[in-house]
């Protein structure tokens, strides 16, 4: 699916009653991961167990959680791990799979609120993955740090073609980082940035990117503060999209997607709001004006 509606359970999904604990990593290959200690689910006697992120014990815990073996996870072409209640403690294991699997072309992680640190781990692992074509991170809540790590991977021109980041709390800064990376990336063809509170700054960053990029075939900016209810900003992005499409038609055609016209989605409905202090998670609908009527005529509702 395209833009996914976020789960109504909200933050409850991100913080179930019992999560595994992960110790800060020692120096070495996993030193980048500094997840906080989180308790492991299961019997009471298991609650005091702790795991070093990326350790054999931590990986065993993770693979039990996603109900697969490490061997299968590192050899599968499609990993469907949506709705697995993954969280911050799973960042090192996800990075391990992304780094070590040399055959997977589709990784679905939708509706797993892994948050920022795990998002950074995923982004760093992506930079060394030369196989993955499609990554679904809808409602992963990777935030600005995660977006910047993923942007760095995109700058490295990894072969990723499809990236879904609907509802990830990117804000204008995170969207701007992705947009900047795509000025030089010539692999990504489909990008979903719906419901990220991109604001006008994010819209302007995307417009600037579209004037340089010739590969992107589809861009979804639906439900974004900065676009909905703002015809002027929609016009800015629409004009940039038209220029982008014209440049695409002149560019060399290397893959079938290059032959397709550019598609820009801007569903006009409210999404997340962004402020210097963070997100305001209250959906704000535009004020509805009552039509003027003759007082002698009945009002039809």
Secondary structure, DSSP 8 states (H G I E B T S, - for coil): --S----TTTHHHHS-S----EE---SSTTTT---------SSGGGTT--EETTSHHHHHHHHHHTT--HHHHTT-SEEE-TTS---GGGHHHHHHHHHH-SS--EEE-TT---HHHHHHHHHHHHTT-SS--EEE-TT---HHHHHHHHHHHHHTT-S--EEE--S---HHHHHHHHHHHTTT--S--EEE--SS--HHHHHHHHHHHHTT-----EEE-TT-TTTTT-HHHHHHHHHHHHHHHHHHHHS---SGGGGS--EEE---S---EEETTEEE-S------------TTS----
